Amino acid sequence: MPNTIDATNTNIFDQLLDIDEAANITKNALTGTQDGELFLEQHYSESMQFDDGTLKNSSYNNHQGFGLRSVIEDKSAYGHSSNLNIDAITRAANTAQAVKDGYNGHVDLDLNFNRTNQQLYTQDNPIAGLEFSKKVTLLTDIDHYIRKKEPLIKQVSTSLAGSWQQVRIIRPDGQYIDDIRPLVRLNISVVVEKNGRMETGSYGTGGRVCYDHFLDTAFWQEKSDEAVRQALVNLESIPTPAGQMPVVLGPGWPGILLHEAVGHGLEGDFNRKKSSAFSGLIGQQVASKGVTVIDDGTIADRRGSLNIDDEGTPTNKTVLIEDGILKGYMQDRMNARLMGVNPTGNGRRESYAYQPMPRMTNTYMLAGQHDPQEMIASVKNGIYAVNFGGGQVDITSGKFVFSMSEAYLIENGKVTTPVKGATLIGNGPDALTKISMIGNDMQLDPGIGTCGKAGQGVPVGVGQPTLLIEGLTVGGTA
């Protein structure tokens, strides 16, 4: 094994390991099981934060490792290590074989990869592709532009983050498949002050691209303007009235409510265990007519997209709800096998230290026929929610609570005063049935989502058109 690693070499694992020997160990460890794989990972990441005209933090990290998993029925054994060598893989194989103790059932290993030539994003390394000084210059230019543009600015914080992940998945028959995954993100946050009142605004953007995407002056100025606009709007906001009322959700990022309140309930593991509000409802009407929800990991350059999931299955465009009818769930290999369906390419893990499980990629609702202005004009008194902050959801009941970071009153069919401190309270499955109008303006989010589940975080995308939902509970401060 060489002493140095060429991080630009797409065959990095061939530099680190005797791949044939690793494949043979995997085959022996998984013989007599129903499924499993050896997952190899090399991951580089960096971040830098520019705060009030100064580079405050800069970090660079590199980790590598493997995970060896064996599966029988709904049980699995998993060994992992940051020591990416044959000795460590051999020790992990002993752990992986533990799942076979006492098992006398049928063994039916599906060893076939549904191989494709799918290539949804660049293989270039964003970290190595741009000099550090140019990254700092970008953050400096954004800071100077915002301060010069708006006299009410009190504070400017910007950050840039990038990563480059290489994975190889080795199956028991010796087949393997590689993926190289870039990911970048730019965040801009501002604080404005007027007459002693301080408010914030923020904007983020990113995707599976390189930093060059951010260097265009018109691009980052547009994002900076949006952060400032949101802060200035919040300066004029009033306390939110509380009560049950119609809510118009804007397009794009408000799809985070769909992701949290509905998407998690459509993941295969929750439905196999019958702990989801959508369990056992395939073929039934679960949403208003016209509502079609899709999970699509195949959109080029998107934050939630993958050429393959973390089990080696190519990602798919999976219809979850079609015209209000529940069609299916998002599946990894294990839950798909146990439920008698095909995997959908949704087996994901945060890193080699975790086992895969069903996770969303880019989850969104398709556009309808209504003009957004028509939807707003139909509301006498309600809320127009443009941007969301954090939220919580209970998968079993579907109950959710979300905070709105930018929202307005709708009065007599017109968007009027911005409001502050607004929350949405409801039930995901119930909210789907209260959608009365679907806009013709579907948008995806700007590339900022990270989804948490069982202690693992993975990048995701969300999206939706403008929606009118009747009778949601709004928590307010008035």
Salt bridges, closest charged atoms under 4 A:
ASP14 OD1 - ARG168 NH1 3.09
ASP35 OD1 - ARG171 NH2 2.86
ASP35 OD2 - ARG333 NE 2.84
GLU37 OE1 - ARG69 NH2 2.79
GLU37 OE2 - ARG349 NH2 3.22
GLU41 OE2 - HIS63 NE2 3.46
GLU46 OE2 - LYS135 NZ 2.63
ASP51 OD2 - LYS56 NZ 3.86
ASP52 OD1 - ARG147 NH2 2.77
GLU73 OE1 - LYS75 NZ 3.32
ASP143 OD1 - ARG147 NE 3.05
ASP178 OD1 - ARG168 NE 2.59
ASP179 OD2 - ARG181 NE 2.89
GLU193 OE1 - LYS154 NZ 3.31
GLU199 OE2 - ARG197 NE 3.05
GLU199 OE1 - LYS420 NZ 2.98
GLU222 OE1 - LYS223 NZ 3.93
ASP225 OD1 - LYS149 NZ 3.48
GLU226 OE2 - ARG229 NH2 2.68
GLU236 OE2 - LYS194 NZ 3.70
GLU260 OE1 - HIS264 NE2 3.52
GLU267 OE1 - HIS264 ND1 3.08
GLU267 OE1 - LYS453 NZ 2.94
ASP269 OD2 - LYS453 NZ 2.95
ASP310 OD1 - ARG181 NH1 2.71
GLU311 OE2 - ARG69 NH2 2.80
ASP323 OD2 - LYS289 NZ 3.00
GLU406 OE2 - ARG229 NH1 2.89
ASP430 OD2 - LYS434 NZ 3.11
ASP445 OD1 - ARG302 NH2 3.31
